[in-house]
Amino acid sequence: MTQIAAHDGATLSRSAEISITPMPASMEVVRRQDDVPVLAVLKDISAATGKPPLEIMSDFAQLAFGPGSISIRDYMRLRLFDHDFYADSDRKSVIGQRRNRDLIVKINYRHDWHAVLENKIVMNSYLAAYGLPTIPFKAIYAPELTGRADKLLTSREGLRRFLLQPEIYPLFGKPAEGFQSLGSISLIGCIPEDEQVEKSGGERVAIDDFIQSIEAHFSAGYVFQSTVAPHPALEAIVGARLATARIVTMRGEAGAEIFRACLKLPVSPNTADNYWRPGNLLAEVSIPTGEIQRAVTGTGLTLKTVAAHPDSGIALQGRIVPNWEAMKAVALEGARAMRHVPLIGWDIASTAEGAVIVEMNVTPDLFLNQIADRRGALADKAFISFMDFQKQEAEAYTNRRRAEVNRL
């Protein structure tokens, strides 16, 4: 989930004609999942590859019953029908979404930590306590509480007063418990006389509609942070929006190390860099150097290589991600601090002040890294050894817990 520091484009004057949009239409709360009609998919893949449907189904069946447990949706989205795309990797090493989930559940066997760290307030506080760079909260809206704290807002009126202060902007809001940037919003200002807030794209939203949507969809709480400006070298490419690196760390027998890394690049009109948002780019990054190897957009039949960012026209291949060494160091230090969670997907931004953690994913989806690298998660011997080690650790932990219960 990312933030932007200013308008995505020219600033609108206060006298300009701006639409007033009800909040449910302005803040996405549900990600739509398209159905995958098998016959239509077969027809499209057959037309694109020149292979008969029977041959495609036979190929899919081998992967479906292989170690990656590939579904038809995985087969399409990961472009597994394209042998050339995975020319340097065994396609059987690619894992599907369900297999990904099952592996994470086994690897991150301390499930008692999952719910805790999926809460952004707890996560930020925990990481910050260990000296890791995070984005501080400006306010926390928790309408079910009655306590008092400097940044705690417990009433609708209190939230209204907060949002009507011009000096607090720009702001980025997101659910205390959420994922994939759903429920997030970037606000660049407020219009107190009209009791409205203004989004990064220029839309004005009635504050009461905004609050009503928060209360309807995010009863666990909602947080506000100051926006963070990207590093100037990245801002020249993507504008004022943050482009975060997804750095996956694994902490095994040899300690913390980086497994995979890629860079997510937002494209207009998106303010968040999540790859599921149409048009956004995903770049393969060299872990040792931070050099962008290639960039792609789309999935399946729409997946294509992109030479330059469509907004700025700046070429991507060969560019070095600024603060790359610092970003890796932050991810590794975070992995050491999060010793109870062996596999973590870090979303880390490069800013003018250095590297900063935007999100920590306790159940990382390896889809991004597999698409960016064009090779499966199971292609690395180090990862397979890591899984075996965590299996032993999980069994040892279970035995210790059983022994503790038996002593009671």
LINFEN-V662616 format. One line per field, one symbol per residue. ss: DSSP state (A for helix, B for strand, O for the rest). burial: # if it has 24 or more other ideal C-beta (glycine too) atoms within 12 Angstrom, else .. A space follows every 50 residues. Layout:
ss->???
burial->???
//
This chain:
ss->OOOBOOOOOOOOOOOOOOOBOOAAAAOOOOOOOOOOOAAAAAAAAAAAAO OOAAAAAAAAAAAAOOOOOOOAAAAAAOOOOOOOOOOOOOAAAOOOAAAA AAAAAAAOOOAAAAAAAOBAAAAAAAAAAOOOOBOOBBBBBOOOOOOOOO OBBOOAAAAAAAAOOAAAOOBBBBBOBOOOOOOOBBBBBBBAAAOBBBBO OOOBBBAAAAAAAAAAAOOOOBBBBBOOOBOAAAAAAAOOBOOBBBBBBB BBOOBBBBBBBBBBBOOOOOOOOOOOOOOOBBBBBOOOOOBBBBBBBOOA AAOBBOOBOOOOOOBOOOOBOOOAAAAAAAAAAAAAAOOOOOBBBBBBBB BOOBBBBBBBBOOOOOAAAAAAAOOOAAAOAAAAAAAAAAAAAAAAAAAA AAAAAAAO
burial->########...........#..#..####...........##..#...#. .....#..##..##.#################..##..#.#######.## ..##.#####..##..########.##....############....... ###....###.###...##############.#########....##### #######.###.###.##.############..##.############## ##...######################.#########..#.######### #.#..#..####.#.#..######.#############.########### #...##########################..#..##.##..#....... ........
//
